[in-house]
Amino acid sequence: MKPRSKFSQVWLGLVVTLVLGACSQAAPVELNLAPASELPAFVDRSAPLVKDAYRFAIANPEILSAVPCYCGCGALGHQNNLQCYIKEFRADGAIGFETHGFG
């Protein structure tokens, strides 16, 4: 069986969360995404799924930092899924992006 890509893992988790939220008596789950204007230039021509993954990472770093990677990027030094998209949040508010989640 082919291992799932990191994109499919993130989106599978989001879909499960949304489905469980819709099926429960709790309030619906609202997915927070950063504005597209915050995306790095290298993502501009990518598929909508890739853009949304980066937008999710920008808006929800606390969630992705708690999700371990399964794509083998530990060899790159990544300790969690956030590091596939974001290298750092700088003191001046700028974001250093990682290209690993792009391809």
PyMOL commands that set and color helices and strands:
alter all, ss='L'
color gray80, all
select helices_A, chain A and resi 6-23+36-38+41-43+48-59+61-64+73-76+81-84
alter helices_A, ss='H'
color red, helices_A
select strands_A, chain A and resi 86-89+95-97
alter strands_A, ss='S'
color yellow, strands_A
deselect
rebuild
show_as cartoon
